[in-house]
Amino acid sequence: MYRFLLTPRWLSGTALAVAAVAVCVWLGSWQLGRFEDRVSSHQEISRAVTDSGTPRPLGELLGAGRPEVTTDTVGRAVTVTGTFDQEHQLLVPNRVLDGRQGYYVLTPLRTPDDRTVAVVRGWAAGQPSPGTTPSAAPTGEVTVGGRLQAGETSGSGGAVAGGLPEGQLGTINRAALVNKLALDGWYDGWVSADAAPEGLTPVPTVQPQGGDGLSLRAFQNLGYTLEWFVFGGFVVFMWFRLVRREAEAEQDRALGLDPVLD
């Protein structure tokens, strides 16, 4: 009854079905791997946020071989020694903390090796006006302890591309800082100080936009995984259905039940 499967037409059709199922399984597995990578990234960032570990010098954590802030380093406790640049303090508006609108006070810190670190010394409630004066930073050489943060992207966490008054910064990242301030050797990311001066509140670790692993894109990957596996299952279902229909037709022909064409 099933000898028709050995005919050229059915052999080629079966080969095509096997190839289609293999492609669906491969694409589904690839999408599943992408989803698992994003979940793993979320777990790494969560661990960094909740357990910053032993403080390490910033220059050691962001060395020449690994200068960028990654999911392995975001939220890590760091220390950095240098002198605050009082003349180039910036206010970063549209930052929400505990459900309240406010702004960051960002002060560049110049290290002894002529590098520059963006240090957010704290958060204040309200919106800064063009005449708002940041609280004075400590003078002389200081050692700041804090958490390493990833650079912001435009549109994330209240960040904006521009159009702000002088003395304000819309997005905290190396490119924006280089364009705003004529200082050399900016480290990637920024540091939120653990201890804030009077009138300011320390800024907790901010998870990078899209980097926590459980964004909409991650669940899109999971959805695509299910779609590809469903497609593969549908191909198998249709192949068996066609085989069964052809087998029934073969049986009818063997019994002489073929329809007579006029």
C-alpha positions in Angstrom: 0.0 0.0 0.0 2.9 2.4 0.8 5.1 1.5 -2.2 4.1 4.8 -3.7 6.6 6.4 -1.3 9.4 5.0 -3.4 8.2 6.8 -6.5 10.3 9.8 -7.7 7.5 12.2 -6.9 7.1 11.1 -3.3 10.8 10.8 -2.7 11.4 14.4 -3.8 8.4 15.6 -1.8 9.6 13.7 1.3 13.1 15.2 0.9 11.6 18.6 0.6 9.5 18.1 3.7 12.5 16.8 5.7 14.5 19.9 4.6 11.7 22.2 5.6 11.4 20.6 9.0 15.2 20.8 9.5 15.2 24.6 8.6 12.3 25.2 11.0 14.0 23.4 13.8 17.3 25.2 13.2 15.6 28.6 13.1 13.6 27.8 16.2 16.7 26.7 18.0 18.5 29.8 17.0 15.7 32.1 18.3 15.6 30.1 21.5 19.3 30.6 21.9 18.8 34.3 21.5 16.1 34.3 24.2 18.3 32.3 26.6 21.2 34.8 25.9 19.0 37.7 26.9 17.8 35.9 30.0 21.4 35.2 31.0 22.2 38.8 30.4 19.3 39.8 32.7 20.6 37.4 35.4 24.1 38.8 35.2 23.0 42.4 35.5 20.7 41.5 38.4 23.5 39.8 40.2 25.7 42.9 39.6 23.0 45.2 40.9 22.3 43.2 44.1 25.9 42.2 44.8 28.5 44.7 43.7 31.4 42.7 45.2 34.6 44.1 46.6 35.3 47.6 45.3 38.0 47.7 42.6 39.9 50.7 41.1 38.1 52.0 38.0 41.3 51.9 35.9 41.7 48.2 36.7 38.1 47.3 35.8 38.1 49.4 32.6 41.6 48.7 31.4 43.1 49.0 28.0 42.0 45.4 27.1 38.4 46.0 28.1 37.6 49.7 28.1 33.8 49.4 27.7 31.2 48.9 30.4 29.5 45.5 29.8 26.9 43.4 31.6 29.8 41.9 33.6 30.9 45.3 35.0 27.7 47.4 35.2 26.7 47.9 38.8 30.2 46.8 40.1 31.6 48.7 43.1 34.5 50.9 42.1 36.9 53.5 43.5 38.5 56.3 41.7 40.9 58.9 42.9 41.3 62.4 41.5 40.3 66.0 41.6 36.8 67.3 40.9 36.5 69.8 38.1 34.4 72.5 39.7 34.1 74.6 36.6 32.5 71.9 34.4 29.7 70.6 36.6 26.5 69.7 34.7 22.9 69.1 35.7 21.1 66.2 34.1 17.3 66.8 34.1 14.3 64.4 33.7 15.6 61.7 36.0 13.1 59.9 38.2 13.9 58.4 41.6 11.3 56.7 43.9 8.6 58.0 41.6 9.7 61.7 41.8 11.0 63.8 39.1 14.4 65.4 39.5 17.9 65.8 38.2 21.4 64.5 38.6 24.4 66.5 39.6 27.3 65.4 37.4 30.9 66.5 38.2 33.9 65.4 36.1 36.7 63.9 38.1 40.3 64.3 36.7 42.6 61.4 37.7 46.4 61.7 38.2 46.9 59.9 34.8 44.9 62.7 32.9 41.8 60.6 32.5 38.3 62.0 33.1 35.4 60.2 35.0 31.8 61.3 34.9 30.7 61.2 38.6 27.1 61.6 39.5 27.3 62.9 43.0 23.6 62.6 43.7 20.0 63.4 42.7 17.9 66.4 43.6 14.1 66.8 43.3 12.5 69.2 40.9 13.6 70.6 37.6 16.7 72.7 37.2 16.3 76.2 35.8 19.0 77.9 33.7 20.2 79.7 36.9 20.4 76.6 39.1 23.8 76.3 40.8 25.0 72.8 41.6 26.2 72.1 45.1 30.0 72.6 45.4 32.1 69.5 45.0 35.0 68.8 47.5 38.3 70.4 46.7 41.7 68.8 46.5 42.4 65.1 45.8 39.6 62.8 46.8 38.8 59.1 46.5 35.2 58.4 45.4 33.5 55.1 46.0 30.5 54.2 43.9 28.9 51.9 41.3 29.8 51.7 37.6 26.9 52.6 35.3 26.5 52.0 31.6 26.3 55.0 29.2 22.7 56.1 28.4 21.1 56.2 25.0 18.8 58.9 23.7 15.2 58.3 24.9 16.1 56.0 27.8 15.3 56.9 31.4 14.4 60.4 30.5 17.5 61.0 28.3 17.2 63.5 25.5 19.4 64.3 22.5 19.8 68.0 23.1 18.0 71.4 23.2 18.8 72.0 26.9 20.1 75.2 28.4 23.8 75.8 29.0 25.1 73.8 31.9 22.7 70.9 31.4 23.3 67.5 29.8 20.6 65.4 28.2 22.3 62.0 27.9 25.2 60.6 30.0 27.5 58.9 27.7 31.1 59.4 26.4 30.1 60.9 23.1 27.8 63.5 24.7 30.4 64.4 27.3 33.1 64.8 24.7 30.9 67.1 22.7 29.8 69.1 25.8 33.1 69.5 27.6 36.6 70.0 26.3 38.2 67.4 28.5 40.4 64.4 27.4 40.4 60.7 28.2 36.8 60.1 29.2 36.2 56.7 30.7 33.2 54.8 29.3 30.0 55.0 31.3 29.8 56.9 34.6 30.0 56.4 38.3 27.2 57.0 40.8 28.8 58.0 44.1 27.7 56.0 47.2 27.9 59.0 49.5 26.0 62.1 48.4 26.4 65.6 49.9 23.7 67.3 51.9 20.6 68.0 49.8 21.3 65.2 47.3 20.3 61.5 47.3 22.7 58.7 46.1 21.7 57.3 42.7 21.1 53.5 42.7 22.4 51.3 39.8 20.5 52.1 36.6 20.0 49.1 34.4 21.1 49.8 30.8 18.4 50.4 28.2 17.5 47.2 26.5 20.3 45.4 28.3 18.5 43.7 31.1 17.7 40.7 28.9 13.9 40.8 29.5 12.9 43.5 27.1 10.1 43.2 24.5 12.7 41.9 22.0 13.5 39.0 24.2 9.9 37.8 24.3 9.8 38.4 20.5 12.6 35.9 20.2 10.6 33.4 22.3 7.5 34.0 20.1 9.5 33.4 17.0 10.8 30.2 18.6 7.3 28.9 19.0 6.3 29.9 15.5 9.2 28.1 13.8 8.5 24.9 15.9 4.8 25.2 15.0 5.7 25.5 11.3 7.9 22.4 11.5 5.1 20.5 13.2 2.6 21.6 10.6 4.9 20.3 7.8 5.1 16.9 9.5 1.3 16.9 10.0 0.6 17.8 6.3 3.1 15.1 5.1 1.4 12.4 7.2 -2.0 13.6 6.0 -1.0 13.5 2.3 0.5 10.0 2.8 -2.7 8.8 4.4 -4.8 10.2 1.7 -2.6 8.7 -1.0 -2.7 5.3 0.8 -6.5 5.3 0.9 -6.6 6.2 -2.8 -4.2 3.2 -3.5 -6.5 1.0 -1.5 -9.5 2.2 -3.4 -7.8 1.5 -6.7 -6.8 -2.0 -5.6 -10.5 -2.7 -4.8 -11.6 -1.2 -8.2 -13.2 1.7 -6.6 -11.6 4.3 -8.8 -14.1 6.9 -10.1 -15.0 6.4 -13.7 -14.3 9.5 -15.8 -16.8 10.1 -18.7 
